[in-house]
Amino acid sequence: MDNDNIAKIGELISRLRKSKGMTQKDLAERLGVTDKAVSKWERGQSYPDISLIIPLSDLLGVTANELLSGEVDNDYNEDIETDEKNANADIEEKSPESDEAPLPAEKSNIDQDRHNREEKSGEGTAYKVLSDERNIEADITKNTAAKRLNGSEIRNIILISFLGSVLIAIVVCMICDLAINDRLSWSPTVIISCIAGWIVALPIIKARRRVVMKILIVLTIITVPYLYLLFRTTYIWNIFAMGSPIYFVSIIGLWCIYATFLLLRNKKLYALGSSFIIAAPVTILINNITEYFTALHGWSNIINDFREALVEVNPMDDVVNMIFMLILAAACFCTGYFLYHREKRK
């Protein structure tokens, strides 16, 4: 069924619904669907399910064939109206002085004839409707499969291209390092970083769902080995000594923020405000860890260096940082409260 025919069906449903004095909600309740579904029908974005064609045509006073064609048979409607007028006139003529109103048998017969005509016309179009429904489902299945195939092919192309770029970068770094220093001096650091970056980017390229969670899992697993390999290649002990506690504080904070957004998925501003509250102690801890390891000159004087780090720590920096984060959190909470309560009032 093409888009023009779907649009004609929608216009017909809208016109007949209004002529019956029904709202979209009224029609939806009688059919057991949502008013959003009726709205989509009337806007031509979709059309009724095959199981709803007969009940919908009965409610709107047309045949199934007329509903599916999007056009009303005016002659048929005129015949029905004429029959109903004649039936009412016959009833009035037969009982002008009667105290009790007679049963409108003639009108019931007309309704029965109309129902039989609709059933006959519906039988003629049932196979066509089923065929159209099956064709649409087949097209949707094909389009969905094609989109999935195209998406999978695109991801594979990106993955191969990214892997090729990483390999080229590694080879170029090794060649340059060997050409300049006659040995591998700084290139192992670049190689390790390239491999770690490729591993982190892998979930972004391949994952279809829960990308953030998969990236956090990868970061949780590879960060400590990555820092250790950097330490073993550069022999700068602060990389591993300072990087490890910063990593643990950061990864715990990131998981807490991720859990907050999962719990408050329908209230993003509340989740953002909670994230600022979580980020406040995390940033304070990271700053203090950095200051401590900057003052630390070796394991032999660790106690004296720790005392120097405590003396050099400026508590006002932490206070300002905390106040700034709390102000941002309060702004998010207030904005969220205002927006969510305004939506409820509507």
LINWO-V502110 format. One record per pair of residues at least 24 apart in sequence whose C-alpha atoms are under 10 Angstrom apart, sorted by sequence separation. I is the first residue (numbers start at 1). J is the second residue. D is the distance in Angstrom with one decimal. If there is no record, write none. Layout:
i->(I | I)
j->(J | J)
d->(D | D)
//
This chain:
i->(14 | 31 | 83 | 84 | 167 | 170 | 223 | 224 | 254 | 13 | 14 | 17 | 30 | 31 | 166 | 169 | 170 | 223 | 253 | 254 | 288 | 13 | 30 | 84 | 196 | 252 | 253 | 287 | 288 | 14 | 15 | 83 | 84 | 167 | 196 | 220 | 253 | 288 | 10 | 13 | 14 | 28 | 31 | 83 | 166 | 167 | 219 | 220 | 223 | 253 | 254 | 10 | 12 | 13 | 14 | 27 | 30 | 165 | 166 | 196 | 250 | 253 | 10 | 11 | 12 | 13 | 80 | 196 | 220 | 252 | 253 | 287 | 288 | 10 | 11 | 80 | 163 | 166 | 195 | 220 | 251 | 284 | 287 | 9 | 10 | 11 | 27 | 163 | 166 | 219 | 220 | 249 | 250 | 8 | 9 | 10 | 11 | 27 | 80 | 165 | 193 | 249 | 250 | 284 | 285 | 7 | 8 | 9 | 10 | 80 | 192 | 193 | 217 | 249 | 284 | 6 | 7 | 8 | 9 | 10 | 163 | 192 | 216 | 220 | 250 | 283 | 284 | 6 | 7 | 8 | 10 | 162 | 163 | 193 | 246 | 249 | 250 | 6 | 7 | 9 | 10 | 189 | 192 | 193 | 246 | 249 | 281 | 284 | 6 | 7 | 9 | 10 | 22 | 76 | 192 | 216 | 217 | 248 | 280 | 283 | 284 | 5 | 6 | 7 | 9 | 20 | 159 | 162 | 163 | 216 | 246 | 247 | 280 | 283 | 4 | 6 | 7 | 20 | 162 | 189 | 190 | 245 | 246 | 249 | 281 | 3 | 6 | 16 | 19 | 20 | 188 | 189 | 192 | 245 | 246 | 280 | 281 | 3 | 5 | 6 | 17 | 18 | 159 | 188 | 189 | 213 | 216 | 246 | 279 | 280 | 283 | 3 | 13 | 16 | 17 | 159 | 162 | 189 | 243 | 246 | 279 | 280 | 3 | 13 | 16 | 17 | 188 | 189 | 242 | 245 | 246 | 280 | 281 | 15 | 16 | 159 | 188 | 189 | 213 | 245 | 277 | 280 | 1 | 14 | 16 | 159 | 187 | 188 | 212 | 213 | 243 | 276 | 279 | 280 | 13 | 158 | 159 | 186 | 242 | 243 | 278 | 279 | 12 | 157 | 158 | 185 | 186 | 242 | 276 | 277 | 278 | 155 | 156 | 185 | 242 | 276 | 277 | 155 | 156 | 242 | 243 | 275 | 276 | 277 | 63 | 154 | 155 | 242 | 276 | 277 | 278 | 62 | 63 | 66 | 154 | 155 | 241 | 242 | 273 | 274 | 276 | 277 | 61 | 62 | 65 | 152 | 155 | 273 | 275 | 276 | 277 | 12 | 13 | 61 | 63 | 64 | 65 | 152 | 239 | 273 | 274 | 275 | 276 | 12 | 63 | 64 | 65 | 66 | 238 | 273 | 274 | 12 | 16 | 62 | 63 | 64 | 65 | 66 | 152 | 238 | 272 | 273 | 274 | 276 | 9 | 10 | 12 | 13 | 58 | 61 | 63 | 64 | 65 | 68 | 151 | 272 | 273 | 9 | 10 | 12 | 63 | 64 | 65 | 238 | 271 | 273 | 274 | 8 | 9 | 11 | 12 | 63 | 64 | 65 | 66 | 238 | 270 | 272 | 273 | 274 | 8 | 9 | 10 | 11 | 12 | 58 | 64 | 65 | 68 | 238 | 269 | 270 | 272 | 273 | 8 | 9 | 57 | 64 | 65 | 68 | 237 | 270 | 271 | 272 | 273 | 6 | 8 | 9 | 64 | 269 | 270 | 271 | 273 | 5 | 6 | 7 | 8 | 65 | 269 | 270 | 273 | 5 | 6 | 54 | 65 | 268 | 269 | 270 | 272 | 5 | 54 | 64 | 268 | 269 | 270 | 271 | 4 | 5 | 267 | 269 | 270 | 1 | 269 | 270 | 54 | 268 | 269 | 53 | 267 | 267 | 269 | 269 | 54 | 53 | 267 | 50 | 53 | 50 | 51 | 49 | 50 | 50 | 50 | 49 | 50 | 1 | 1 | 1 | 1 | 1 | 2 | 1)
j->(38 | 55 | 107 | 108 | 191 | 194 | 247 | 248 | 278 | 38 | 39 | 42 | 55 | 56 | 191 | 194 | 195 | 248 | 278 | 279 | 313 | 39 | 56 | 110 | 222 | 278 | 279 | 313 | 314 | 41 | 42 | 110 | 111 | 194 | 223 | 247 | 280 | 315 | 38 | 41 | 42 | 56 | 59 | 111 | 194 | 195 | 247 | 248 | 251 | 281 | 282 | 39 | 41 | 42 | 43 | 56 | 59 | 194 | 195 | 225 | 279 | 282 | 40 | 41 | 42 | 43 | 110 | 226 | 250 | 282 | 283 | 317 | 318 | 41 | 42 | 111 | 194 | 197 | 226 | 251 | 282 | 315 | 318 | 41 | 42 | 43 | 59 | 195 | 198 | 251 | 252 | 281 | 282 | 41 | 42 | 43 | 44 | 60 | 113 | 198 | 226 | 282 | 283 | 317 | 318 | 41 | 42 | 43 | 44 | 114 | 226 | 227 | 251 | 283 | 318 | 41 | 42 | 43 | 44 | 45 | 198 | 227 | 251 | 255 | 285 | 318 | 319 | 42 | 43 | 44 | 46 | 198 | 199 | 229 | 282 | 285 | 286 | 43 | 44 | 46 | 47 | 226 | 229 | 230 | 283 | 286 | 318 | 321 | 44 | 45 | 47 | 48 | 60 | 114 | 230 | 254 | 255 | 286 | 318 | 321 | 322 | 44 | 45 | 46 | 48 | 59 | 198 | 201 | 202 | 255 | 285 | 286 | 319 | 322 | 44 | 46 | 47 | 60 | 202 | 229 | 230 | 285 | 286 | 289 | 321 | 44 | 47 | 57 | 60 | 61 | 229 | 230 | 233 | 286 | 287 | 321 | 322 | 45 | 47 | 48 | 59 | 60 | 201 | 230 | 231 | 255 | 258 | 288 | 321 | 322 | 325 | 46 | 56 | 59 | 60 | 202 | 205 | 232 | 286 | 289 | 322 | 323 | 47 | 57 | 60 | 61 | 232 | 233 | 286 | 289 | 290 | 324 | 325 | 60 | 61 | 204 | 233 | 234 | 258 | 290 | 322 | 325 | 47 | 60 | 62 | 205 | 233 | 234 | 258 | 259 | 289 | 322 | 325 | 326 | 60 | 205 | 206 | 233 | 289 | 290 | 325 | 326 | 60 | 205 | 206 | 233 | 234 | 290 | 324 | 325 | 326 | 204 | 205 | 234 | 291 | 325 | 326 | 205 | 206 | 292 | 293 | 325 | 326 | 327 | 114 | 205 | 206 | 293 | 327 | 328 | 329 | 114 | 115 | 118 | 206 | 207 | 293 | 294 | 325 | 326 | 328 | 329 | 114 | 115 | 118 | 205 | 208 | 326 | 328 | 329 | 330 | 66 | 67 | 115 | 117 | 118 | 119 | 206 | 293 | 327 | 328 | 329 | 330 | 67 | 118 | 119 | 120 | 121 | 293 | 328 | 329 | 68 | 72 | 118 | 119 | 120 | 121 | 122 | 208 | 294 | 328 | 329 | 330 | 332 | 66 | 67 | 69 | 70 | 115 | 118 | 120 | 121 | 122 | 125 | 208 | 329 | 330 | 67 | 68 | 70 | 121 | 122 | 123 | 296 | 329 | 331 | 332 | 67 | 68 | 70 | 71 | 122 | 123 | 124 | 125 | 297 | 329 | 331 | 332 | 333 | 68 | 69 | 70 | 71 | 72 | 118 | 124 | 125 | 128 | 298 | 329 | 330 | 332 | 333 | 69 | 70 | 118 | 125 | 126 | 129 | 298 | 331 | 332 | 333 | 334 | 68 | 70 | 71 | 126 | 331 | 332 | 333 | 335 | 68 | 69 | 70 | 71 | 128 | 332 | 333 | 336 | 69 | 70 | 118 | 129 | 332 | 333 | 334 | 336 | 70 | 119 | 129 | 333 | 334 | 335 | 336 | 70 | 71 | 333 | 335 | 336 | 68 | 336 | 337 | 122 | 336 | 337 | 122 | 336 | 337 | 339 | 340 | 126 | 126 | 340 | 126 | 129 | 129 | 130 | 129 | 130 | 132 | 133 | 133 | 134 | 129 | 131 | 132 | 133 | 135 | 136 | 136)
d->(8.9 | 7.2 | 8.2 | 9.6 | 9.0 | 7.4 | 7.4 | 9.2 | 8.9 | 8.8 | 8.8 | 9.9 | 9.0 | 7.1 | 8.8 | 8.0 | 8.9 | 9.6 | 6.6 | 8.6 | 7.3 | 10.0 | 8.9 | 7.1 | 7.5 | 9.9 | 6.7 | 9.4 | 9.5 | 8.5 | 9.1 | 7.0 | 8.8 | 8.6 | 8.4 | 8.7 | 9.7 | 9.9 | 8.8 | 7.7 | 5.6 | 9.8 | 8.9 | 9.7 | 6.2 | 8.9 | 9.5 | 8.7 | 9.7 | 9.0 | 9.4 | 8.8 | 9.9 | 6.3 | 8.7 | 8.5 | 8.5 | 9.7 | 7.5 | 9.7 | 9.1 | 6.4 | 8.1 | 8.5 | 7.9 | 9.8 | 7.9 | 7.0 | 10.0 | 8.8 | 9.4 | 9.3 | 9.0 | 5.1 | 5.7 | 8.9 | 9.8 | 9.0 | 9.5 | 6.8 | 9.7 | 9.8 | 8.5 | 7.7 | 3.7 | 7.5 | 8.2 | 9.3 | 7.3 | 8.0 | 9.3 | 9.4 | 6.7 | 9.9 | 7.5 | 5.9 | 7.8 | 9.3 | 9.7 | 9.9 | 7.9 | 6.4 | 8.4 | 8.6 | 9.2 | 8.1 | 8.8 | 9.4 | 5.2 | 7.7 | 7.3 | 9.8 | 9.7 | 8.9 | 5.9 | 8.0 | 7.4 | 9.5 | 7.5 | 8.5 | 7.2 | 9.6 | 7.9 | 9.6 | 9.3 | 8.7 | 9.1 | 8.9 | 6.8 | 7.6 | 8.3 | 7.7 | 9.9 | 9.7 | 9.2 | 7.4 | 7.9 | 9.0 | 4.2 | 9.6 | 7.3 | 10.0 | 7.5 | 8.5 | 9.7 | 7.3 | 8.9 | 7.5 | 5.5 | 7.7 | 7.4 | 9.3 | 9.8 | 9.7 | 7.4 | 7.9 | 9.4 | 10.0 | 8.9 | 8.1 | 8.0 | 8.7 | 7.7 | 8.5 | 9.3 | 8.8 | 9.3 | 9.0 | 9.5 | 7.4 | 8.1 | 9.1 | 9.9 | 9.0 | 8.3 | 6.9 | 8.6 | 7.2 | 9.4 | 8.4 | 9.4 | 9.4 | 5.8 | 9.9 | 9.1 | 7.4 | 6.2 | 9.8 | 8.8 | 9.0 | 9.3 | 6.2 | 9.3 | 8.3 | 9.1 | 6.9 | 7.5 | 8.4 | 9.6 | 9.6 | 8.6 | 9.6 | 9.0 | 8.4 | 9.3 | 8.6 | 9.1 | 9.8 | 10.0 | 5.5 | 9.9 | 8.9 | 8.8 | 9.3 | 6.4 | 7.5 | 9.5 | 9.6 | 9.9 | 7.0 | 9.1 | 8.7 | 9.9 | 9.0 | 5.9 | 9.7 | 10.0 | 6.6 | 9.7 | 7.5 | 8.1 | 8.6 | 9.5 | 9.5 | 8.1 | 9.8 | 6.7 | 7.3 | 7.8 | 9.7 | 8.5 | 5.8 | 9.7 | 9.8 | 8.9 | 6.5 | 9.5 | 8.7 | 8.2 | 9.6 | 9.3 | 9.5 | 7.6 | 7.8 | 7.6 | 7.2 | 7.7 | 8.4 | 7.2 | 9.0 | 9.1 | 9.8 | 9.5 | 9.8 | 9.3 | 8.6 | 8.0 | 7.0 | 9.3 | 6.4 | 9.9 | 9.6 | 8.2 | 8.7 | 9.9 | 5.5 | 6.3 | 5.9 | 7.8 | 8.9 | 9.7 | 9.3 | 7.0 | 9.6 | 9.1 | 9.4 | 6.3 | 6.1 | 9.0 | 8.8 | 9.8 | 9.6 | 8.7 | 9.6 | 10.0 | 9.2 | 8.0 | 8.8 | 8.9 | 9.5 | 6.8 | 6.4 | 9.7 | 9.9 | 8.2 | 9.9 | 9.9 | 8.4 | 9.9 | 5.5 | 9.4 | 9.2 | 7.8 | 9.9 | 8.2 | 6.9 | 9.9 | 8.4 | 9.9 | 9.3 | 9.8 | 7.8 | 9.2 | 7.3 | 5.1 | 8.4 | 9.9 | 9.1 | 7.2 | 6.9 | 6.5 | 9.5 | 9.8 | 7.9 | 8.1 | 9.8 | 6.3 | 9.5 | 9.7 | 8.6 | 9.1 | 3.9 | 9.3 | 9.2 | 9.0 | 9.3 | 9.4 | 8.3 | 8.6 | 9.8 | 9.5 | 7.1 | 6.2 | 8.7 | 9.7 | 7.2 | 6.7 | 6.3 | 9.9 | 5.8 | 7.0 | 5.5 | 9.3 | 9.1 | 9.4 | 7.6 | 8.7 | 9.2 | 6.4 | 7.6 | 7.0 | 7.1 | 9.2 | 8.2 | 9.9 | 9.3 | 8.3 | 10.0 | 5.0 | 8.5 | 8.8 | 6.9 | 7.7 | 9.5 | 8.1 | 8.8 | 9.6 | 6.2 | 9.7 | 9.2 | 9.0 | 9.4 | 6.7 | 5.9 | 7.7 | 4.3 | 9.0 | 7.5 | 8.9 | 8.0 | 9.1 | 9.8 | 8.6 | 8.4 | 9.3 | 8.5 | 4.8 | 7.8 | 8.7 | 9.2 | 6.4 | 8.7 | 9.9 | 8.1 | 9.0 | 8.2 | 7.6 | 9.7 | 5.4 | 5.4 | 9.1 | 7.1 | 8.0 | 8.9 | 9.2 | 9.1 | 6.4 | 8.8 | 9.7 | 6.8 | 8.8 | 9.4 | 9.9 | 8.9 | 8.8 | 9.6 | 9.7 | 9.9 | 9.9 | 7.3 | 6.2 | 9.7 | 5.2 | 8.3 | 7.8 | 8.0 | 8.7 | 9.4 | 7.4 | 9.5 | 9.5 | 9.7 | 9.8 | 9.7 | 8.2 | 9.1 | 9.0 | 6.9 | 9.8 | 9.8 | 7.1 | 9.3 | 7.0 | 8.2 | 10.0 | 9.6 | 9.9 | 6.3 | 8.4 | 8.3 | 9.6 | 7.2)
//
